[in-house]
Amino acid sequence: MGKVRKARGTTFVVSKEALAKLGCGKVAYVKEMTAEQLREMYPNIGGVPVRGVLYVLQSADGYPIVVSDERRRSINHALRDDLELASLH
């Protein structure tokens, strides 16, 4: 981990990998993707439809938790598991 000096203190720079590990088991996000994108990212997931839009609940490190054809279902799953939902920008 490196440091960046600023006029009013020190800001620490954290790698994406380290940041992702901080939220594992606590933070998740819902990512919209096509069935094709899902198969490319996670070729070992079975039962993916041929086409369509899917909503993937992913842990902070990007691991897929649940895949649904409805965004609300993915959100509800996160809430049932007491996960904090993060916004994607």
Backbone bond lengths (Angstrom), bond angles and torsions (degrees), N, CA, C in turn:
res aa  C-N    CA-C-N  psi(-1)  N-CA   C-N-CA  omega(-1)  CA-C   N-CA-C  phi
1 M - - - 1.447 - - 1.523 107.59 -
2 G 1.302 117.11 131.53 1.453 121.78 179.63 1.513 111.21 -102.10
3 K 1.337 115.69 172.05 1.463 121.15 178.48 1.513 109.35 -122.96
4 V 1.317 115.84 145.16 1.452 122.07 173.93 1.520 106.93 -119.24
5 R 1.321 116.89 125.32 1.463 121.27 -179.09 1.520 110.13 -82.80
6 K 1.310 116.75 132.36 1.460 122.19 175.35 1.512 108.46 -123.13
7 A 1.302 116.91 165.48 1.462 122.09 -176.93 1.523 111.93 -59.56
8 R 1.310 118.60 -33.66 1.473 121.22 -175.61 1.520 112.48 -114.15
9 G 1.285 119.04 41.78 1.456 120.67 177.42 1.502 112.40 127.96
10 T 1.299 114.53 -165.73 1.461 121.27 -176.65 1.515 109.44 -114.51
11 T 1.295 116.47 134.48 1.455 122.73 173.71 1.519 107.57 -110.11
12 F 1.302 116.99 130.53 1.451 121.01 179.28 1.513 109.66 -93.63
13 V 1.306 115.63 136.21 1.457 122.00 177.75 1.518 107.42 -97.73
14 V 1.332 115.81 126.26 1.455 121.51 -177.69 1.519 108.20 -116.05
15 S 1.319 116.32 136.91 1.464 119.83 179.00 1.523 110.16 -67.24
16 K 1.335 116.35 158.54 1.465 120.83 177.75 1.522 110.78 -60.28
17 E 1.321 116.76 -38.29 1.463 121.42 -178.74 1.530 111.24 -64.40
18 A 1.335 115.90 -45.03 1.465 120.00 179.68 1.523 110.78 -65.94
19 L 1.317 116.93 -40.23 1.457 121.25 179.19 1.523 110.41 -63.53
20 A 1.322 117.25 -41.54 1.462 121.34 179.65 1.525 111.05 -62.50
21 K 1.319 117.25 -39.04 1.468 120.52 -179.06 1.517 111.92 -67.87
22 L 1.317 117.34 -27.30 1.462 120.29 179.12 1.526 111.78 -62.40
23 G 1.320 117.06 -34.24 1.450 120.42 -175.26 1.512 115.34 -98.73
24 C 1.315 118.71 -1.99 1.472 120.49 -177.22 1.520 111.29 -58.86
25 G 1.327 114.62 130.35 1.448 120.97 -179.33 1.521 113.76 82.26
26 K 1.339 116.51 -4.01 1.455 120.36 -177.81 1.521 112.56 -126.83
27 V 1.330 116.58 -34.91 1.459 122.13 -174.74 1.523 109.15 -122.25
28 A 1.326 115.50 140.13 1.465 120.95 176.74 1.520 108.29 -144.83
29 Y 1.313 115.42 167.93 1.458 120.79 177.27 1.514 109.04 -145.00
30 V 1.323 115.65 156.07 1.460 121.59 178.03 1.517 107.60 -103.52
31 K 1.314 115.19 125.88 1.459 120.92 -179.42 1.527 109.01 -117.44
32 E 1.319 115.45 127.78 1.460 120.98 176.92 1.523 107.94 -85.34
33 M 1.329 115.98 132.61 1.461 119.95 176.54 1.518 109.53 -153.72
34 T 1.308 114.52 162.00 1.461 119.31 176.74 1.521 108.98 -79.68
35 A 1.329 115.41 162.07 1.459 120.66 177.17 1.527 110.10 -59.26
36 E 1.318 116.82 -38.24 1.465 121.04 178.85 1.530 111.14 -63.60
37 Q 1.328 117.26 -44.39 1.467 120.86 178.12 1.530 111.00 -61.29
38 L 1.338 116.06 -40.14 1.456 120.33 179.74 1.526 110.58 -63.17
39 R 1.326 117.39 -44.93 1.468 120.56 179.33 1.523 111.41 -63.70
40 E 1.335 117.26 -36.11 1.470 120.50 178.42 1.521 111.09 -68.25
41 M 1.333 117.27 -42.11 1.466 121.07 -177.99 1.523 112.36 -73.74
42 Y 1.324 116.26 -37.71 1.464 121.61 -175.48 1.532 109.57 -131.90
43 P 1.322 117.73 75.73 1.465 120.62 -175.08 1.535 114.49 -63.48
44 N 1.316 118.35 -17.34 1.463 121.12 -178.16 1.520 113.89 -88.49
45 I 1.338 117.17 -4.59 1.460 119.63 177.65 1.523 108.41 -78.83
46 G 1.317 115.65 125.63 1.460 120.34 179.90 1.510 112.00 -95.03
47 G 1.311 116.10 165.27 1.454 121.50 175.55 1.510 115.84 74.61
48 V 1.322 117.52 17.13 1.462 120.86 179.68 1.524 108.26 -76.65
49 P 1.329 118.25 130.84 1.465 119.94 178.88 1.533 111.41 -61.42
50 V 1.306 115.18 160.19 1.467 120.79 -178.72 1.521 110.76 -64.62
51 R 1.325 117.32 -42.05 1.467 120.75 -179.98 1.515 109.39 -146.93
52 G 1.321 113.74 169.55 1.453 120.03 177.72 1.513 111.69 122.71
53 V 1.319 114.61 171.52 1.456 122.01 178.33 1.520 108.60 -96.08
54 L 1.330 115.61 134.76 1.459 121.44 179.84 1.523 109.13 -125.18
55 Y 1.322 115.17 157.78 1.461 122.09 179.36 1.523 107.55 -121.56
56 V 1.322 114.71 114.19 1.453 120.86 -174.35 1.525 109.34 -105.47
57 L 1.326 116.19 120.40 1.451 120.92 172.32 1.520 106.25 -82.80
58 Q 1.331 116.02 119.36 1.455 120.83 -176.51 1.523 110.04 -119.97
59 S 1.326 114.95 144.04 1.466 119.25 175.21 1.520 109.06 -72.06
60 A 1.307 116.74 173.11 1.464 121.27 -176.41 1.525 112.27 -57.61
61 D 1.336 116.90 -29.36 1.467 119.54 -179.91 1.526 112.80 -89.95
62 G 1.335 117.03 5.89 1.454 121.05 176.64 1.516 115.25 92.87
63 Y 1.322 118.04 -1.51 1.467 121.30 179.69 1.526 109.47 -70.04
64 P 1.345 117.39 130.69 1.470 119.29 -178.99 1.531 111.48 -71.90
65 I 1.321 115.66 130.69 1.460 121.38 178.82 1.524 110.00 -98.54
66 V 1.332 115.85 -46.42 1.465 120.88 179.54 1.526 108.93 -150.95
67 V 1.330 115.29 147.41 1.466 122.32 177.11 1.521 107.21 -120.86
68 S 1.336 115.85 132.65 1.454 120.19 -179.76 1.521 110.09 -141.90
69 D 1.323 114.52 158.47 1.463 118.86 174.34 1.527 111.02 -90.04
70 E 1.347 116.32 0.39 1.462 121.61 177.27 1.525 109.74 -127.81
71 R 1.319 115.71 125.72 1.465 121.50 -178.77 1.528 111.19 -57.58
72 R 1.314 116.18 -41.56 1.474 121.16 -177.82 1.526 111.55 -59.29
73 R 1.320 118.53 -37.38 1.472 121.29 178.84 1.522 111.50 -63.65
74 S 1.329 116.02 -41.55 1.466 119.43 178.37 1.523 110.84 -64.57
75 I 1.330 116.50 -41.06 1.460 120.79 177.76 1.525 110.61 -63.95
76 N 1.326 117.10 -45.52 1.462 120.85 179.73 1.527 111.47 -60.38
77 H 1.316 116.72 -37.85 1.463 120.66 178.32 1.536 109.90 -61.85
78 A 1.324 116.68 -43.61 1.470 120.90 178.60 1.529 110.44 -61.79
79 L 1.319 116.79 -42.84 1.464 120.67 -179.30 1.523 111.16 -65.54
80 R 1.330 117.22 -40.50 1.473 120.81 177.81 1.522 111.56 -62.59
81 D 1.345 116.35 -33.28 1.464 121.07 -179.76 1.534 112.63 -89.12
82 D 1.323 116.49 9.36 1.473 122.25 -179.78 1.523 112.94 56.24
83 L 1.326 116.12 39.11 1.461 120.88 177.27 1.522 109.45 -93.89
84 E 1.302 116.47 143.16 1.453 122.27 175.03 1.519 107.49 -82.76
85 L 1.322 118.00 124.52 1.462 121.06 -179.97 1.526 109.94 -84.55
86 A 1.306 115.27 127.97 1.471 121.73 177.52 1.515 108.67 -101.62
87 S 1.320 116.03 152.54 1.462 121.80 177.09 1.510 109.67 -90.34
88 L 1.318 115.58 142.24 1.464 120.75 174.04 1.519 108.43 -96.13
89 H 1.320 116.23 137.90 1.474 120.64 179.51 1.492 109.60 -118.65
